[in-house]
């Protein structure tokens, strides 16, 4: 295999490599292969792909970058698709799905004329490994012991699930929220900076945050997680769900608000959704892909003996199947963002779709 140092590197990647000795490279290959794969991929990316370091996570052995990748139109009026992976360090498959889609996109950019035309009408920003420290240490939280998905300054309206909904008892227990009132964790601040730079003022924006570890099915969750009442833009979520199901009627995703399962404190996407839609006339829809890891365990029960086995497919054929099975949905989101004017509900449709959404998802709480 070609060593990274022998490639013609993107300047940002090159700067990172200059600061690493051979021991650090060995550690990364062993404990964070996703970052190594991402760097090799970006080193050979086309010139029009912009790469920068959104933040860094210092550990005793190595300093880990949080890479940000920007592709597509630089016009500030085009819609945005934001893709995030690796928020929870144990859920490596989230980063791997984002990187797999990025790899496919970069190859297609070399020959796909239709894709080139599409990229002139949309901007894509990716943070494939938001929590590199947690992935390196093989733990759910970041190196400070904070669960990044419980770390935003927002409090559940209602009784949250014990521990799972966020706790401040100890950073040694899972789902520790930290002290978001003082400041969110550095990884979340890096993501917040990207959100504030890219989303407000846009006519339309979508985000997809890739996770695993809940249930038997792949689920698409949307806000809110902190309350059981519907979000303000619920009609737009229903419209997106309908065009997805019409275009891909044989899909296996379940669309639903996270609050149907449990309430949480400090949900990142609740926080960003309220921030963006409070300051913008456009529409922002944050989605979370929750890959159903219980299926992988049912088919391979011995995965329970390995910590990674709780959240990731370990059998090679299942791993490959998961990496390819979500590419269509992400492609759909890219096209839906670029063509948002064709399906976003107009004023007379919005009332009807909002009522349909409330009947579909909130009948028991309305």
Secondary structure by P-SEA (a helix, b strand, c coil): ccccccccccaaaaaaaaaccaaaaaaaacccaaaaaaaaaaaaccccbbbbbccccccccbbbbbbbbbbccccccbbbbbbbcccccccaaaaaaaaaaaaaaaaaaaccaaaaaaaaabbbbbcccccaaaaaaccccccccccccccccccccccccccccccccccccccccccccccccaaaaaaaaaaaaccccccbbbbbbbbccccccbbbbcccccccccccaaaaaaaaaaaaaaaccccccccccccccccccccaaaaaaaaaaacccbbbbbbbbbccaaaaaaaccccccccccccccccaaaaaaaaacaaaaaaaaaaaaaacccccccaaaaaaaaaaaaaacccccc
